[in-house]
Amino acid sequence: LGILLVSCDYLQAWNERKRCWMDLIQTQVAHARDAATLRELAFTTILLRRFPKSGDVWSHRWFVLTHGAPCLSVDSFWRREVRVCDDAARRAACNYYAWRYRKRVIDTLVSNLNDRCTCFLQEELCCNASFLRDHVLDCSAFHFRRVLLALLSPLSKDQLHAEERLLRDIELRSNVKELQVCLNHRRALGLDSTSTRAKFG
């Protein structure tokens, strides 16, 4: 425990922790197993506040969730994990690991929720738009947005217009570097990039 609080990228310590945690949950009844899992998730949350870009911490958190998922409602699971991802993404710019983990959470929801899936994806799009207005240079956030849009495809005209409005809003107050990120996003979605390219001149 002490080693990981100081240096969280110590693979041998993580492997030992996984082994001890697996031994613990295999010998416990359901409610004790859930409590142990929630404690382990809380531990990774603390570490992610200190080391938001640590791939080993994100990997361990996913390992814990997939091997000992506590009895939580889908809403509780999703909101808790999204909150952890959002906090890490705001603490460290262009946090690839946080956005990749968030994609795993979304993939899990999509595979388990057929009827309510669209509602979760739309809410994620709104959260992502809010994040991008403050963090235009975060390419990982833009990539995550494209993943969400792909899950909603084929996109309706309303969704394409909403995407156009978001990009125009961002581009109005962007510098050249930020405009390049927006241009890349436009191209990836097949949106008109004429207005963005004109601003480079």
Protein Blocks (a to p, Z undefined) as FASTA:
>chain_A
ZZmmmmmcbfklmmmmmmmmmmmmmmpcfklmmmmmmmmmmmmmmmmmmmmmlmklmmmm
mmmmmmmpccddfklmmmmmmmmmmmmmmmpghilklmmmmmmmmmmmmmmmmklmmmmm
mmmmmmmmmmmmmmmmlmklmmmmmmmmmmmpccdfklmmmmmmmmmmmmmmccfklmmm
mmmmmmmnopafklmmmmmZZ
